C-alpha cells in the first residue's frame, strides 16, 4: 500500500512539473524552472494565426532578433491554428506562469485580450501589442508601422480615382473585430463619403473573410454575382485582394479596380497581369523585430521617446505618443518589382 502511494505521488509530481512545459504546445517555451537557469531574457511573440505567409515572415524577424541578441534572450513565436482570440488569450495565460519577461501580441480581437493582458502586467511582464492601437493604454506600448488613418486613405484614393470617381465598390476585412482592419476601412469610407459623392458602397458594413482563402473566394464570388456592375474592391486582408483577383481573372473581368493589402509572393503575379491595381503592406519581419526591440528596451530600462532607433528598417526614428509608437514603414507593391521572382515574403 505504501509503495503504491509513493508511485502515485511520484507520478503526480512528474505531471505537475511537466504541465507548464507543454502548456503552449509545440510552440511553447521550455519549463520555467529549467529555462530560468540560463539567465536569458525570455520573450514570446503571440501571432494571430499559424500557417499564414504573413506570420511566417514575422517569425523570420523574431529569429533575426534572437540571433542579434544571442546569449541575452530566448525568443520565439507561437500562434493559434486559427484566428481565434480565445486561443490567443489561453496562450498568453499559459505564458504568464512560465517566467517570461515580455509578451508581444498581434491580437485577433484586442478587446478580448484585455483581461489576460492585465494579468500579465500585474505579474511584471512587459506587454507590447502590434495591430492593437485601441488597447495602447492597456499595454506598455502598441507599435504600428504607420498611422492607420493615412494607410487606409492611401488604399482608397487610387481606387476612387481609378474608377473615375463614380460607381459601386465593396470592402472586405479579415474580421470586424480586427482593430487595424476596421481602422483602415473606416478611414477609406470616410474619405469616399467626403470627397467622392458619386461612389457608393454596396453594403453598410464590410464583408469578412476571416483571413481565409476559401472564404475570401466565396465572398468575392457572392459580391460579383450580386453586383455585376461592381467597379472597385477595397480589401484589408491579403486573402481579400488575391482571391478577388483570381475570380476576376477566371471570368476575364477587368472592370473592377482591386486595391488591397498584399504581399509580394501572393500578389505580384496579379499585379503584373493587371488584376490587382494597387497593393501595399508593411514587412511583417521588421514589425516583429521592432516590437521585440521595443520590449527589450523597456526591460533594460532604456529611454523610449521620439527618435529612438529600434534597429530595423522603417523604425529607425520612431514617434511616441503616450503608449502609442509608430514607425514609417509602408511598402507599396508596383508592377515590375522583384523581376527575379525572389520575394521577401
C-alpha positions as CSV (number, residue, x, y, z in Angstrom):
1,X,0.0,0.0,0.0
2,X,2.8,2.4,0.9
3,X,4.7,1.6,-2.2
4,X,1.6,2.3,-4.3
5,X,1.2,5.6,-2.6
6,X,4.8,6.6,-3.3
7,X,4.4,5.7,-7.0
8,X,1.2,7.7,-7.2
9,X,2.8,10.7,-5.6
10,X,5.8,10.5,-7.8
11,X,3.6,10.3,-10.8
12,X,1.6,13.4,-9.7
13,X,4.7,15.4,-9.1
14,X,6.1,14.4,-12.5
15,X,2.8,15.5,-14.2
16,X,2.8,18.8,-12.2
17,X,6.4,19.5,-13.3
18,X,5.8,18.7,-17.0
19,X,2.4,20.6,-17.3
20,X,3.8,24.1,-17.7
21,X,6.4,22.8,-20.2
22,X,3.7,21.7,-22.6
23,X,1.2,24.4,-21.9
24,X,1.8,26.2,-25.2
25,X,2.0,23.0,-27.3
26,X,4.9,22.6,-29.8
27,X,5.5,26.3,-30.0
28,X,5.8,26.9,-26.2
29,X,8.8,27.7,-24.1
30,X,10.5,25.0,-22.0
31,X,9.6,24.8,-18.4
32,X,10.2,27.9,-16.4
33,X,12.3,26.3,-13.6
34,X,14.7,24.7,-16.1
35,X,14.9,27.7,-18.5
36,X,15.4,30.3,-15.8
37,X,18.8,28.8,-15.0
38,X,20.3,30.1,-18.2
39,X,19.8,33.7,-17.2
40,X,18.4,34.8,-20.6
41,X,15.5,37.2,-21.0
42,X,12.5,35.1,-22.2
43,X,10.4,36.8,-24.8
44,X,7.5,35.4,-26.8
45,X,5.6,36.8,-29.8
46,X,2.0,35.6,-30.0
47,X,0.9,36.0,-33.6
48,X,-2.7,35.9,-35.0
49,X,-2.5,32.5,-36.7
50,X,-0.2,29.7,-37.8
51,X,0.3,28.8,-41.4
52,X,-0.1,32.2,-43.0
53,X,2.7,33.6,-45.1
54,X,2.4,37.0,-43.3
55,X,3.2,35.4,-39.9
56,X,5.8,33.0,-41.4
57,X,7.7,36.1,-42.4
58,X,7.2,37.7,-39.0
59,X,8.8,34.6,-37.5
60,X,11.9,35.3,-39.6
61,X,12.1,38.7,-37.9
62,X,11.7,37.1,-34.5
63,X,14.5,34.7,-35.3
64,X,16.7,37.5,-36.6
65,X,16.2,39.4,-33.3
66,X,17.2,36.3,-31.4
67,X,20.4,36.0,-33.4
68,X,21.2,39.7,-33.0
69,X,20.8,39.3,-29.2
70,X,22.3,35.8,-28.9
71,X,23.3,34.9,-25.4
72,X,21.0,37.6,-24.0
73,X,17.5,36.5,-25.0
74,X,15.4,33.3,-25.5
75,X,12.8,34.2,-28.0
76,X,10.2,32.5,-30.2
77,X,6.9,33.0,-32.0
78,X,3.7,31.0,-31.3
79,X,0.2,31.3,-32.6
80,X,-3.2,29.5,-32.6
81,X,-4.1,27.3,-35.5
82,X,-6.9,29.6,-36.4
83,X,-7.7,33.3,-35.9
84,X,-9.2,32.6,-32.5
85,X,-8.9,35.3,-29.8
86,X,-9.9,32.8,-27.1
87,X,-6.9,30.6,-28.1
88,X,-4.6,33.6,-28.1
89,X,-5.9,34.5,-24.6
90,X,-5.2,31.0,-23.4
91,X,-1.7,31.1,-24.8
92,X,-0.9,34.3,-23.0
93,X,-2.4,32.9,-19.8
94,X,-0.1,29.9,-20.1
95,X,3.0,32.2,-20.7
96,X,2.3,34.2,-17.5
97,X,3.2,31.1,-15.5
98,X,6.3,30.4,-17.5
99,X,8.6,33.1,-16.2
100,X,8.6,35.1,-19.4
101,X,9.8,38.7,-19.2
102,X,8.0,40.0,-22.3
103,X,5.0,39.1,-24.4
104,X,4.4,40.7,-27.8
105,X,0.9,40.0,-29.2
106,X,-0.7,40.7,-32.6
107,X,-4.4,40.4,-31.5
108,X,-7.2,38.9,-33.4
109,X,-9.5,40.8,-31.1
110,X,-7.7,43.4,-29.0
111,X,-10.6,43.9,-26.6
112,X,-10.9,40.2,-25.9
113,X,-7.3,40.1,-24.6
114,X,-7.6,43.0,-22.1
115,X,-8.3,40.8,-19.1
116,X,-5.3,38.5,-19.7
117,X,-3.1,41.4,-20.6
118,X,-4.0,43.0,-17.2
119,X,-2.9,39.7,-15.5
120,X,0.4,39.7,-17.4
121,X,1.2,43.2,-16.4
122,X,0.2,42.5,-12.8
123,X,3.0,39.9,-12.8
124,X,5.5,42.4,-14.0
125,X,5.6,41.1,-17.6
126,X,6.3,43.7,-20.3
127,X,3.4,43.6,-22.9
128,X,3.7,45.0,-26.4
129,X,1.0,44.9,-29.0
130,X,1.1,45.3,-32.7
131,X,-2.1,46.0,-34.7
132,X,-3.8,46.9,-31.4
133,X,-3.9,50.6,-31.3
134,X,-7.3,50.7,-29.4
135,X,-5.6,48.9,-26.4
136,X,-2.5,51.0,-26.4
137,X,-3.3,52.3,-22.8
138,X,-3.7,48.7,-21.6
139,X,-0.2,47.5,-22.7
140,X,3.2,49.0,-22.2
141,X,3.3,50.1,-25.8
142,X,1.4,49.4,-29.1
143,X,3.7,49.7,-32.1
144,X,2.5,50.3,-35.6
145,X,4.2,50.7,-38.9
146,X,2.3,54.0,-39.7
147,X,-0.8,55.9,-38.9
148,X,-3.8,53.8,-39.6
149,X,-5.8,56.7,-41.0
150,X,-3.1,57.5,-43.5
151,X,-2.7,53.9,-44.5
152,X,-6.5,53.4,-45.0
153,X,-6.9,56.5,-47.1
154,X,-3.9,55.5,-49.1
155,X,-5.8,52.5,-50.5
156,X,-8.9,54.4,-51.4
157,X,-7.6,57.5,-53.1
158,X,-6.1,55.5,-56.1
159,X,-9.2,53.2,-56.1
160,X,-11.6,56.2,-56.3
161,X,-9.5,58.0,-59.0
162,X,-9.0,54.7,-60.8
163,X,-12.8,54.2,-61.3
164,X,-13.3,57.8,-62.4
165,X,-14.8,59.0,-59.2
166,X,-18.1,57.1,-59.6
167,X,-19.6,53.6,-59.2
168,X,-20.2,50.9,-56.7
169,X,-17.4,49.5,-54.5
170,X,-17.2,46.8,-51.9
171,X,-15.0,46.2,-48.9
172,X,-13.7,43.0,-47.3
173,X,-12.0,42.9,-44.0
174,X,-10.4,39.9,-42.2
175,X,-12.8,40.4,-39.3
176,X,-14.8,43.2,-37.8
177,X,-13.0,42.5,-34.5
178,X,-9.6,43.3,-36.1
179,X,-8.9,46.8,-34.9
180,X,-6.5,47.7,-37.7
181,X,-8.6,46.3,-40.5
182,X,-11.6,48.3,-39.3
183,X,-9.5,51.4,-38.8
184,X,-8.4,51.2,-42.5
185,X,-11.9,50.5,-43.6
186,X,-13.4,53.5,-41.7
187,X,-10.6,55.8,-42.9
188,X,-11.4,54.7,-46.5
189,X,-15.1,55.0,-46.1
190,X,-14.8,58.5,-44.6
191,X,-12.6,59.7,-47.4
192,X,-15.0,58.3,-50.1
193,X,-18.1,59.9,-48.4
194,X,-16.3,63.2,-48.1
195,X,-14.6,63.6,-51.4
196,X,-16.4,61.2,-53.8
197,X,-20.2,61.6,-53.6
198,X,-20.8,59.5,-56.7
199,X,-19.1,56.4,-55.3
200,X,-21.2,54.2,-53.0
201,X,-20.5,51.0,-51.0
202,X,-22.7,48.1,-51.9
203,X,-23.2,47.3,-48.2
204,X,-23.4,49.4,-45.0
205,X,-20.8,47.1,-43.3
206,X,-17.7,45.4,-44.8
207,X,-17.8,41.7,-45.7
208,X,-15.5,39.4,-43.7
209,X,-13.2,36.6,-45.0
210,X,-11.5,35.6,-41.7
211,X,-8.1,35.8,-43.4
212,X,-9.0,32.6,-45.1
213,X,-8.6,32.0,-48.9
214,X,-11.6,29.7,-49.3
215,X,-13.8,32.2,-47.5
216,X,-12.4,35.1,-49.4
217,X,-13.0,33.4,-52.7
218,X,-16.6,32.6,-51.7
219,X,-17.3,36.1,-50.6
220,X,-15.7,37.6,-53.8
221,X,-17.9,35.4,-55.9
222,X,-21.0,36.4,-54.0
223,X,-20.2,40.1,-54.3
224,X,-19.7,39.8,-58.1
225,X,-22.8,37.7,-58.6
226,X,-24.9,40.2,-56.6
227,X,-23.3,43.3,-58.1
228,X,-22.3,42.6,-61.7
229,X,-21.7,46.4,-62.1
230,X,-19.1,46.5,-59.3
231,X,-16.3,48.9,-60.1
232,X,-14.0,48.5,-57.2
233,X,-12.9,46.5,-54.2
234,X,-11.0,47.5,-51.1
235,X,-9.5,44.6,-49.2
236,X,-7.8,44.8,-45.8
237,X,-6.6,41.2,-45.8
238,X,-4.2,39.5,-48.2
239,X,-6.8,36.9,-48.9
240,X,-9.4,39.5,-50.0
241,X,-7.4,41.1,-52.8
242,X,-5.8,38.0,-54.1
243,X,-8.9,35.9,-54.3
244,X,-11.0,38.7,-55.8
245,X,-8.3,39.0,-58.4
246,X,-8.4,35.2,-59.0
247,X,-12.1,35.2,-59.6
248,X,-11.9,38.2,-61.9
249,X,-9.1,36.5,-63.9
250,X,-11.2,33.4,-64.3
251,X,-14.1,35.5,-65.6
252,X,-12.0,37.7,-67.7
253,X,-13.4,40.7,-65.9
254,X,-11.1,43.7,-65.9
255,X,-13.7,46.2,-65.0
256,X,-13.1,46.0,-61.2
257,X,-10.3,48.1,-59.6
258,X,-8.8,46.0,-56.8
259,X,-7.0,47.9,-54.1
260,X,-5.9,45.7,-51.2
261,X,-3.4,44.7,-48.6
262,X,-1.0,42.4,-50.4
263,X,2.3,40.6,-50.1
264,X,4.8,40.0,-52.9
265,X,4.7,36.2,-53.0
266,X,0.9,36.2,-53.4
267,X,0.1,39.4,-55.2
268,X,2.9,40.2,-57.6
269,X,1.6,37.9,-60.4
270,X,-1.8,39.5,-60.2
271,X,-0.2,43.0,-60.1
272,X,2.0,42.3,-63.1
273,X,-1.0,40.9,-65.1
274,X,-3.2,43.9,-64.1
275,X,-5.8,42.1,-61.9
276,X,-4.7,43.9,-58.8
277,X,-4.3,47.6,-59.5
278,X,-2.9,48.8,-56.1
279,X,-1.4,46.8,-53.2
280,X,0.7,47.7,-50.2
281,X,1.7,46.3,-46.9
282,X,4.5,46.5,-44.4
283,X,7.2,44.0,-43.8
284,X,6.0,41.6,-41.0
285,X,9.5,40.5,-40.2
286,X,10.5,44.1,-39.5
287,X,7.4,44.8,-37.4
288,X,8.1,41.7,-35.3
289,X,11.7,42.7,-34.8
290,X,10.7,46.3,-33.9
291,X,8.1,45.1,-31.4
292,X,10.7,42.8,-29.7
293,X,13.3,45.6,-29.7
294,X,10.8,47.9,-28.0
295,X,10.1,45.3,-25.3
296,X,13.8,44.7,-24.9
297,X,14.5,48.4,-24.4
298,X,11.7,48.6,-21.8
299,X,13.1,45.6,-19.9
300,X,16.5,47.2,-19.9
301,X,15.2,50.5,-18.7
302,X,16.2,52.4,-21.8
303,X,14.5,55.7,-22.6
304,X,11.8,55.3,-25.3
305,X,11.0,58.6,-27.0
306,X,10.7,60.4,-30.3
307,X,13.7,59.5,-32.4
308,X,14.5,56.2,-30.7
309,X,16.1,53.7,-33.1
310,X,14.7,50.2,-32.9
311,X,17.5,49.0,-35.3
312,X,15.3,47.8,-38.1
313,X,14.2,49.3,-41.4
314,X,11.3,51.7,-41.0
315,X,11.6,52.0,-37.3
316,X,14.9,53.9,-37.0
317,X,13.2,57.1,-35.9
318,X,10.0,56.2,-34.1
319,X,7.4,58.6,-32.9
320,X,6.0,58.2,-29.5
321,X,2.6,59.5,-28.3
322,X,1.9,58.1,-24.8
323,X,1.7,54.4,-25.2
324,X,1.4,54.6,-29.0
325,X,4.6,54.1,-31.0
326,X,4.7,54.5,-34.8
327,X,7.4,53.9,-37.4
328,X,7.3,54.9,-41.1
329,X,7.3,51.6,-42.9
330,X,4.6,51.4,-45.6
331,X,5.6,49.1,-48.6
332,X,3.8,49.8,-51.9
333,X,4.0,47.0,-54.5
334,X,4.4,48.0,-58.1
335,X,4.3,46.3,-61.4
336,X,7.8,45.0,-62.3
337,X,9.0,44.7,-58.7
338,X,11.1,41.7,-57.9
339,X,11.9,40.8,-61.6
340,X,13.9,37.8,-60.5
341,X,10.9,36.3,-58.7
342,X,12.6,36.2,-55.4
343,X,10.0,37.6,-53.0
344,X,10.9,38.7,-49.4
345,X,7.6,37.3,-48.1
